[in-house]
Amino acid sequence: MQFRQLFEKQRKLDQFIEENQHVQKDVFAEKGLALLVELSELANETRCFKFWSTKGPSEKAVVLEEFVDSIHFMLSLGNMRGFQLKEWPYLKEKQELTETFLTTTQTILTFLQHQTEENYRAIWEQYSLIAYNLDFTIEDVMQAYELKNVKNYERQRSDY
C-alpha cells in the first residue's frame, strides 16, 4: 500500500464513524484536540520527559500504536481541509524527544489556528522526526495503521 492510500482509507473510516455516531456538525476542533491528546499519550508512553523516574519507555509496539493514533487524526484533519501529502516526509535528524514533542505541539496549534497546507505539512514533518527518533520506519507506520484501522472499525461495530 502506498502512503497516499492512507488518506482514502481514513476518509472511509471517518465517514463510517460519522454515520454510525450520527455526527451532524463540523468536528474539526474536536479532531484537533484529539490529535494533541494523542501526541501527549505518545509522549507519555516514551517517558522521555520523566526525569524523576527510572522506568523505561513502553514496549515498541505500544509506542507505535500511540504514534499511529495520531496519524489517524492527522489524515482526518487533512481530508477535512483538502490537504493530502503524496509521500511520507523523510526527515532524519537526531533530536531530544522532549523538545521534539514540544515543537510538535506548537506546530499542531499553529495549524489549528492557521489552516494552511504549509502548516499541515509541518505537522507531518514533525511526526517524521518523531518516527525517526523512535526508530520507526514508514513500513512500521503503514502496517500499524492498517491494524489500528481494522480495530477502529471493530470498535464502532461493538458500540465503543
N, CA and C atoms as a LAMMPS dump frame, in Angstrom:
ITEM: TIMESTEP
0
ITEM: NUMBER OF ATOMS
480
ITEM: BOX BOUNDS ff ff ff
-5.0000000000000000e+02 5.0000000000000000e+02
-5.0000000000000000e+02 5.0000000000000000e+02
-5.0000000000000000e+02 5.0000000000000000e+02
ITEM: ATOMS id mol type element x y z
1 1 1 N 0.843 -1.189 0
2 1 2 C 0 0 0
3 1 3 C 0.882 1.244 0
4 2 1 N 0.464 2.225 -0.75
5 2 2 C 1.186 3.485 -0.819
6 2 3 C 0.682 4.444 0.24
7 3 1 N 1.545 5.364 0.597
8 3 2 C 1.213 6.355 1.62
9 3 3 C -0.059 7.129 1.274
10 4 1 N -0.208 7.521 0.026
11 4 2 C -1.385 8.312 -0.383
12 4 3 C -2.697 7.581 -0.134
13 5 1 N -2.654 6.269 -0.165
14 5 2 C -3.872 5.485 0.04
15 5 3 C -4.394 5.611 1.469
16 6 1 N -3.531 6.005 2.401
17 6 2 C -3.982 6.176 3.784
18 6 3 C -5.055 7.255 3.884
19 7 1 N -4.939 8.29 3.086
20 7 2 C -5.941 9.36 3.13
21 7 3 C -7.32 8.837 2.744
22 8 1 N -7.371 7.978 1.73
23 8 2 C -8.654 7.409 1.312
24 8 3 C -9.186 6.431 2.36
25 9 1 N -8.315 5.621 2.924
26 9 2 C -8.748 4.7 3.978
27 9 3 C -9.314 5.479 5.169
28 10 1 N -8.657 6.58 5.51
29 10 2 C -9.114 7.391 6.628
30 10 3 C -10.435 8.074 6.301
31 11 1 N -10.588 8.535 5.061
32 11 2 C -11.849 9.166 4.658
33 11 3 C -13.003 8.187 4.84
34 12 1 N -12.798 6.948 4.432
35 12 2 C -13.84 5.926 4.562
36 12 3 C -14.131 5.622 6.031
37 13 1 N -13.088 5.517 6.847
38 13 2 C -13.292 5.278 8.276
39 13 3 C -14.054 6.438 8.909
40 14 1 N -13.659 7.662 8.595
41 14 2 C -14.344 8.83 9.159
42 14 3 C -15.808 8.862 8.754
43 15 1 N -16.087 8.542 7.497
44 15 2 C -17.471 8.5 7.025
45 15 3 C -18.263 7.448 7.801
46 16 1 N -17.669 6.289 8
47 16 2 C -18.319 5.215 8.75
48 16 3 C -18.606 5.653 10.182
49 17 1 N -17.62 6.263 10.828
50 17 2 C -17.795 6.726 12.207
51 17 3 C -18.874 7.794 12.29
52 18 1 N -18.822 8.765 11.392
53 18 2 C -19.784 9.866 11.448
54 18 3 C -21.202 9.39 11.195
55 19 1 N -21.354 8.42 10.307
56 19 2 C -22.684 7.84 10.083
57 19 3 C -23.124 7.029 11.299
58 20 1 N -22.22 6.228 11.82
59 20 2 C -22.518 5.376 12.962
60 20 3 C -22.858 6.2 14.21
61 21 1 N -22.174 7.32 14.386
62 21 2 C -22.37 8.172 15.56
63 21 3 C -23.35 9.326 15.296
64 22 1 N -23.897 9.385 14.102
65 22 2 C -24.872 10.414 13.721
66 22 3 C -24.299 11.826 13.915
67 23 1 N -23.072 12.016 13.463
68 23 2 C -22.406 13.323 13.583
69 23 3 C -23.045 14.282 12.585
70 24 1 N -23.505 15.419 13.093
71 24 2 C -24.199 16.403 12.265
72 24 3 C -23.508 17.759 12.259
73 25 1 N -22.301 17.829 12.777
74 25 2 C -21.614 19.119 12.843
75 25 3 C -20.176 18.96 12.387
76 26 1 N -19.517 20.069 12.18
77 26 2 C -18.104 20.081 11.837
78 26 3 C -17.318 19.717 13.091
79 27 1 N -16.547 18.652 13.022
80 27 2 C -15.802 18.186 14.194
81 27 3 C -14.29 18.449 14.05
82 28 1 N -13.936 19.462 13.281
83 28 2 C -12.523 19.778 13.079
84 28 3 C -11.837 20.1 14.408
85 29 1 N -12.444 20.941 15.225
86 29 2 C -11.831 21.316 16.506
87 29 3 C -11.675 20.091 17.402
88 30 1 N -12.674 19.228 17.42
89 30 2 C -12.605 18.027 18.245
90 30 3 C -11.46 17.117 17.785
91 31 1 N -11.305 16.993 16.469
92 31 2 C -10.216 16.172 15.945
93 31 3 C -8.859 16.83 16.216
94 32 1 N -8.809 18.146 16.183
95 32 2 C -7.575 18.844 16.506
96 32 3 C -7.169 18.607 17.95
97 33 1 N -8.132 18.711 18.855
98 33 2 C -7.848 18.439 20.263
99 33 3 C -7.462 16.969 20.451
100 34 1 N -8.147 16.075 19.749
101 34 2 C -7.813 14.645 19.832
102 34 3 C -6.368 14.406 19.395
103 35 1 N -5.919 15.116 18.369
104 35 2 C -4.536 14.966 17.917
105 35 3 C -3.564 15.396 19.013
106 36 1 N -3.857 16.493 19.666
107 36 2 C -2.998 16.951 20.765
108 36 3 C -2.978 15.936 21.915
109 37 1 N -4.135 15.362 22.22
110 37 2 C -4.216 14.35 23.274
111 37 3 C -3.4 13.116 22.883
112 38 1 N -3.539 12.688 21.638
113 38 2 C -2.786 11.512 21.181
114 38 3 C -1.285 11.771 21.211
115 39 1 N -0.868 12.973 20.872
116 39 2 C 0.549 13.318 20.963
117 39 3 C 1.025 13.213 22.41
118 40 1 N 0.205 13.687 23.326
119 40 2 C 0.555 13.592 24.749
120 40 3 C 0.613 12.145 25.214
121 41 1 N -0.316 11.336 24.745
122 41 2 C -0.294 9.916 25.105
123 41 3 C 0.96 9.24 24.554
124 42 1 N 1.361 9.632 23.358
125 42 2 C 2.596 9.106 22.774
126 42 3 C 3.791 9.505 23.632
127 43 1 N 3.868 10.77 23.995
128 43 2 C 4.964 11.236 24.85
129 43 3 C 4.976 10.456 26.162
130 44 1 N 3.809 10.228 26.721
131 44 2 C 3.709 9.502 27.979
132 44 3 C 4.27 8.088 27.848
133 45 1 N 3.987 7.427 26.735
134 45 2 C 4.487 6.06 26.536
135 45 3 C 6.004 6.034 26.325
136 46 1 N 6.571 7.096 25.766
137 46 2 C 8.034 7.141 25.588
138 46 3 C 8.728 7.46 26.909
139 47 1 N 8.009 8.151 27.797
140 47 2 C 8.519 8.552 29.105
141 47 3 C 9.747 9.457 28.994
142 48 1 N 9.928 10.077 27.841
143 48 2 C 11.124 10.871 27.582
144 48 3 C 11.283 12.057 28.529
145 49 1 N 10.195 12.545 29.062
146 49 2 C 10.227 13.734 29.918
147 49 3 C 10.246 13.398 31.408
148 50 1 N 10.152 12.141 31.732
149 50 2 C 10.012 11.726 33.133
150 50 3 C 11.371 11.565 33.803
151 51 1 N 12.028 12.693 33.994
152 51 2 C 13.361 12.709 34.596
153 51 3 C 13.357 12.157 36.018
154 52 1 N 12.214 12.136 36.649
155 52 2 C 12.1 11.693 38.04
156 52 3 C 11.954 10.178 38.173
157 53 1 N 11.863 9.495 37.045
158 53 2 C 11.58 8.06 37.075
159 53 3 C 12.698 7.271 36.395
160 54 1 N 12.954 6.086 36.895
161 54 2 C 13.957 5.22 36.275
162 54 3 C 13.32 4.191 35.342
163 55 1 N 12.002 4.144 35.331
164 55 2 C 11.292 3.198 34.453
165 55 3 C 11.48 3.63 33
166 56 1 N 11.756 2.687 32.139
167 56 2 C 11.976 2.975 30.726
168 56 3 C 10.681 3.129 29.951
169 57 1 N 10.803 3.335 28.655
170 57 2 C 9.617 3.501 27.808
171 57 3 C 8.816 2.204 27.705
172 58 1 N 7.585 2.345 27.265
173 58 2 C 6.747 1.176 26.996
174 58 3 C 7.351 0.384 25.84
175 59 1 N 6.835 -0.82 25.659
176 59 2 C 7.304 -1.653 24.55
177 59 3 C 7.091 -0.919 23.226
178 60 1 N 7.933 -1.23 22.271
179 60 2 C 7.886 -0.56 20.971
180 60 3 C 6.497 -0.647 20.327
181 61 1 N 5.845 -1.795 20.446
182 61 2 C 4.519 -1.966 19.838
183 61 3 C 3.498 -1.012 20.451
184 62 1 N 3.593 -0.779 21.748
185 62 2 C 2.673 0.145 22.435
186 62 3 C 2.934 1.579 21.976
187 63 1 N 4.194 1.941 21.898
188 63 2 C 4.564 3.294 21.459
189 63 3 C 4.126 3.501 20.011
190 64 1 N 4.328 2.495 19.172
191 64 2 C 3.932 2.585 17.768
192 64 3 C 2.418 2.744 17.629
193 65 1 N 1.658 2.025 18.424
194 65 2 C 0.201 2.159 18.346
195 65 3 C -0.233 3.576 18.724
196 66 1 N 0.399 4.153 19.734
197 66 2 C 0.087 5.542 20.099
198 66 3 C 0.472 6.495 18.974
199 67 1 N 1.603 6.236 18.348
200 67 2 C 2.039 7.057 17.221
201 67 3 C 0.986 7.027 16.113
202 68 1 N 0.514 5.837 15.808
203 68 2 C -0.461 5.667 14.726
204 68 3 C -1.815 6.279 15.081
205 69 1 N -2.164 6.342 16.352
206 69 2 C -3.395 7.038 16.733
207 69 3 C -3.349 8.481 16.256
208 70 1 N -2.186 9.102 16.377
209 70 2 C -2.026 10.464 15.869
210 70 3 C -2.177 10.509 14.356
211 71 1 N -1.608 9.533 13.678
212 71 2 C -1.671 9.504 12.211
213 71 3 C -3.127 9.495 11.745
214 72 1 N -3.987 8.749 12.421
215 72 2 C -5.402 8.737 12.059
216 72 3 C -5.981 10.158 12.077
217 73 1 N -5.697 10.9 13.121
218 73 2 C -6.253 12.254 13.221
219 73 3 C -5.585 13.218 12.25
220 74 1 N -4.306 13.034 11.983
221 74 2 C -3.635 13.889 11.001
222 74 3 C -4.23 13.688 9.61
223 75 1 N -4.457 12.448 9.246
224 75 2 C -5.088 12.151 7.959
225 75 3 C -6.484 12.761 7.897
226 76 1 N -7.219 12.595 8.964
227 76 2 C -8.586 13.091 9.024
228 76 3 C -8.636 14.609 8.88
229 77 1 N -7.775 15.297 9.599
230 77 2 C -7.729 16.766 9.516
231 77 3 C -7.358 17.21 8.113
232 78 1 N -6.412 16.53 7.502
233 78 2 C -6.029 16.858 6.126
234 78 3 C -7.179 16.657 5.166
235 79 1 N -7.877 15.545 5.312
236 79 2 C -9.034 15.292 4.451
237 79 3 C -10.092 16.377 4.618
238 80 1 N -10.303 16.825 5.846
239 80 2 C -11.332 17.835 6.101
240 80 3 C -11.01 19.165 5.423
241 81 1 N -9.729 19.466 5.235
242 81 2 C -9.33 20.736 4.633
243 81 3 C -8.789 20.582 3.214
244 82 1 N -8.864 19.361 2.682
245 82 2 C -8.428 19.127 1.307
246 82 3 C -6.919 19.089 1.133
247 83 1 N -6.2 18.759 2.197
248 83 2 C -4.744 18.66 2.141
249 83 3 C -4.342 17.189 2.184
250 84 1 N -3.574 16.768 1.181
251 84 2 C -3.086 15.391 1.168
252 84 3 C -1.636 15.389 0.726
253 85 1 N -0.825 14.675 1.463
254 85 2 C 0.57 14.51 1.086
255 85 3 C 0.687 13.336 0.134
256 86 1 N 1.583 13.458 -0.826
257 86 2 C 1.785 12.375 -1.783
258 86 3 C 2.719 11.312 -1.238
259 87 1 N 3.583 11.724 -0.317
260 87 2 C 4.524 10.758 0.249
261 87 3 C 4.918 11.189 1.657
262 88 1 N 5.411 10.23 2.4
263 88 2 C 5.888 10.468 3.757
264 88 3 C 7.08 11.424 3.691
265 89 1 N 7.102 12.461 4.503
266 89 2 C 8.26 13.374 4.504
267 89 3 C 9.414 12.766 5.305
268 90 1 N 10.408 12.289 4.617
269 90 2 C 11.527 11.618 5.271
270 90 3 C 12.499 12.642 5.857
271 91 1 N 12.351 12.932 7.135
272 91 2 C 13.277 13.817 7.83
273 91 3 C 14.066 12.971 8.818
274 92 1 N 15.367 13.108 8.755
275 92 2 C 16.231 12.289 9.607
276 92 3 C 17.212 13.21 10.327
277 93 1 N 16.917 13.413 11.588
278 93 2 C 17.79 14.233 12.42
279 93 3 C 17.614 13.778 13.863
280 94 1 N 18.702 13.436 14.48
281 94 2 C 18.615 13.035 15.887
282 94 3 C 18.261 14.259 16.719
283 95 1 N 17.225 14.119 17.517
284 95 2 C 16.754 15.215 18.354
285 95 3 C 16.383 14.685 19.729
286 96 1 N 16.41 15.568 20.685
287 96 2 C 15.921 15.267 22.02
288 96 3 C 14.401 15.141 21.921
289 97 1 N 13.858 14.022 22.354
290 97 2 C 12.421 13.768 22.189
291 97 3 C 11.551 14.805 22.886
292 98 1 N 11.925 15.21 24.075
293 98 2 C 11.099 16.187 24.794
294 98 3 C 10.945 17.459 23.971
295 99 1 N 12.038 17.958 23.435
296 99 2 C 11.971 19.173 22.608
297 99 3 C 11.149 18.941 21.347
298 100 1 N 11.291 17.761 20.766
299 100 2 C 10.532 17.441 19.56
300 100 3 C 9.04 17.403 19.855
301 101 1 N 8.654 16.845 20.998
302 101 2 C 7.235 16.831 21.377
303 101 3 C 6.712 18.246 21.599
304 102 1 N 7.504 19.087 22.228
305 102 2 C 7.071 20.476 22.452
306 102 3 C 6.919 21.221 21.13
307 103 1 N 7.865 21.043 20.235
308 103 2 C 7.786 21.687 18.924
309 103 3 C 6.592 21.163 18.139
310 104 1 N 6.347 19.873 18.228
311 104 2 C 5.203 19.277 17.525
312 104 3 C 3.888 19.832 18.065
313 105 1 N 3.805 19.998 19.368
314 105 2 C 2.603 20.594 19.97
315 105 3 C 2.359 21.985 19.397
316 106 1 N 3.406 22.785 19.349
317 106 2 C 3.27 24.144 18.805
318 106 3 C 2.888 24.113 17.329
319 107 1 N 3.455 23.169 16.589
320 107 2 C 3.152 23.036 15.165
321 107 3 C 1.68 22.694 14.951
322 108 1 N 1.154 21.795 15.772
323 108 2 C -0.27 21.436 15.681
324 108 3 C -1.135 22.649 16.014
325 109 1 N -0.801 23.352 17.072
326 109 2 C -1.577 24.537 17.462
327 109 3 C -1.552 25.597 16.357
328 110 1 N -0.405 25.778 15.74
329 110 2 C -0.301 26.736 14.631
330 110 3 C -1.228 26.335 13.497
331 111 1 N -1.233 25.05 13.151
332 111 2 C -2.13 24.582 12.089
333 111 3 C -3.598 24.785 12.455
334 112 1 N -3.954 24.484 13.683
335 112 2 C -5.348 24.632 14.09
336 112 3 C -5.799 26.087 14.013
337 113 1 N -4.884 27.007 14.243
338 113 2 C -5.208 28.434 14.18
339 113 3 C -5.103 28.988 12.764
340 114 1 N -4.204 28.436 11.966
341 114 2 C -3.956 28.9 10.594
342 114 3 C -3.884 27.672 9.695
343 115 1 N -5.03 27.299 9.166
344 115 2 C -5.177 26.028 8.462
345 115 3 C -4.706 26.121 7.017
346 116 1 N -3.382 26.189 6.872
347 116 2 C -2.775 26.237 5.544
348 116 3 C -2.123 24.897 5.242
349 117 1 N -1.908 24.662 3.969
350 117 2 C -1.254 23.417 3.568
351 117 3 C 0.185 23.368 4.096
352 118 1 N 0.838 24.5 4.13
353 118 2 C 2.206 24.571 4.655
354 118 3 C 2.244 24.18 6.132
355 119 1 N 1.302 24.69 6.912
356 119 2 C 1.249 24.339 8.336
357 119 3 C 0.863 22.873 8.542
358 120 1 N 0.031 22.374 7.648
359 120 2 C -0.343 20.96 7.728
360 120 3 C 0.869 20.073 7.451
361 121 1 N 1.599 20.407 6.424
362 121 2 C 2.802 19.631 6.094
363 121 3 C 3.811 19.676 7.246
364 122 1 N 3.882 20.796 7.925
365 122 2 C 4.825 20.937 9.039
366 122 3 C 4.532 19.916 10.142
367 123 1 N 3.25 19.605 10.358
368 123 2 C 2.906 18.573 11.35
369 123 3 C 3.5 17.238 10.926
370 124 1 N 3.327 16.894 9.671
371 124 2 C 3.86 15.627 9.164
372 124 3 C 5.38 15.59 9.281
373 125 1 N 6.015 16.707 9.044
374 125 2 C 7.472 16.757 9.174
375 125 3 C 7.89 16.509 10.616
376 126 1 N 7.169 17.076 11.554
377 126 2 C 7.473 16.841 12.968
378 126 3 C 7.274 15.378 13.327
379 127 1 N 6.193 14.778 12.835
380 127 2 C 5.961 13.363 13.117
381 127 3 C 7.007 12.478 12.432
382 128 1 N 7.504 12.909 11.296
383 128 2 C 8.587 12.176 10.652
384 128 3 C 9.825 12.176 11.546
385 129 1 N 10.105 13.306 12.169
386 129 2 C 11.236 13.385 13.104
387 129 3 C 11.009 12.507 14.331
388 130 1 N 9.79 12.513 14.835
389 130 2 C 9.476 11.649 15.977
390 130 3 C 9.688 10.191 15.578
391 131 1 N 9.16 9.807 14.425
392 131 2 C 9.307 8.425 13.957
393 131 3 C 10.784 8.056 13.843
394 132 1 N 11.56 8.926 13.253
395 132 2 C 12.99 8.651 13.088
396 132 3 C 13.664 8.463 14.445
397 133 1 N 13.337 9.322 15.379
398 133 2 C 13.966 9.259 16.698
399 133 3 C 13.459 8.098 17.546
400 134 1 N 12.336 7.516 17.164
401 134 2 C 11.827 6.324 17.83
402 134 3 C 12.179 5.052 17.056
403 135 1 N 12.942 5.22 15.983
404 135 2 C 13.354 4.104 15.122
405 135 3 C 12.183 3.397 14.458
406 136 1 N 11.161 4.165 14.065
407 136 2 C 10.043 3.629 13.297
408 136 3 C 10.304 3.88 11.819
409 137 1 N 10.081 2.88 11.012
410 137 2 C 10.164 3.042 9.567
411 137 3 C 8.768 3.363 9.023
412 138 1 N 8.712 3.82 7.8
413 138 2 C 7.408 4.063 7.173
414 138 3 C 6.654 2.738 7.066
415 139 1 N 7.368 1.652 6.864
416 139 2 C 6.717 0.341 6.798
417 139 3 C 6.088 -0.013 8.148
418 140 1 N 6.795 0.301 9.243
419 140 2 C 6.226 0.085 10.581
420 140 3 C 4.927 0.867 10.737
421 141 1 N 4.968 2.123 10.321
422 141 2 C 3.815 3.015 10.466
423 141 3 C 2.646 2.53 9.62
424 142 1 N 2.918 2.166 8.38
425 142 2 C 1.85 1.719 7.477
426 142 3 C 1.198 0.438 8.001
427 143 1 N 2.011 -0.492 8.456
428 143 2 C 1.473 -1.75 8.977
429 143 3 C 0.655 -1.503 10.244
430 144 1 N 1.167 -0.676 11.138
431 144 2 C 0.448 -0.374 12.377
432 144 3 C -0.834 0.387 12.086
433 145 1 N -0.801 1.272 11.088
434 145 2 C -2.023 1.991 10.7
435 145 3 C -3.092 0.997 10.251
436 146 1 N -2.697 0.052 9.412
437 146 2 C -3.647 -0.958 8.922
438 146 3 C -4.296 -1.707 10.082
439 147 1 N -3.49 -2.145 11.024
440 147 2 C -4.016 -2.886 12.171
441 147 3 C -4.966 -2.031 13.001
442 148 1 N -4.591 -0.785 13.239
443 148 2 C -5.433 0.094 14.057
444 148 3 C -6.696 0.493 13.304
445 149 1 N -6.609 0.612 11.999
446 149 2 C -7.777 0.933 11.19
447 149 3 C -8.834 -0.159 11.334
448 150 1 N -8.405 -1.408 11.258
449 150 2 C -9.321 -2.543 11.447
450 150 3 C -9.912 -2.506 12.854
451 151 1 N -9.067 -2.255 13.831
452 151 2 C -9.511 -2.175 15.23
453 151 3 C -10.547 -1.057 15.418
454 152 1 N -10.346 0.065 14.751
455 152 2 C -11.286 1.184 14.876
456 152 3 C -12.656 0.838 14.281
457 153 1 N -12.671 0.102 13.173
458 153 2 C -13.949 -0.361 12.626
459 153 3 C -14.632 -1.312 13.609
460 154 1 N -13.848 -2.23 14.164
461 154 2 C -14.409 -3.186 15.131
462 154 3 C -14.99 -2.46 16.337
463 155 1 N -14.308 -1.441 16.802
464 155 2 C -14.802 -0.675 17.949
465 155 3 C -16.138 -0.011 17.621
466 156 1 N -16.263 0.527 16.438
467 156 2 C -17.515 1.175 16.057
468 156 3 C -18.66 0.159 15.971
469 157 1 N -18.34 -1.006 15.476
470 157 2 C -19.371 -2.045 15.343
471 157 3 C -19.805 -2.62 16.695
472 158 1 N -18.957 -2.455 17.704
473 158 2 C -19.279 -3.008 19.018
474 158 3 C -19.658 -1.907 20.023
475 159 1 N -20.126 -0.782 19.501
476 159 2 C -20.596 0.337 20.336
477 159 3 C -19.548 0.824 21.317
478 160 1 N -18.348 1.065 20.812
479 160 2 C -17.21 1.56 21.583
480 160 3 C -17.524 2.873 22.252
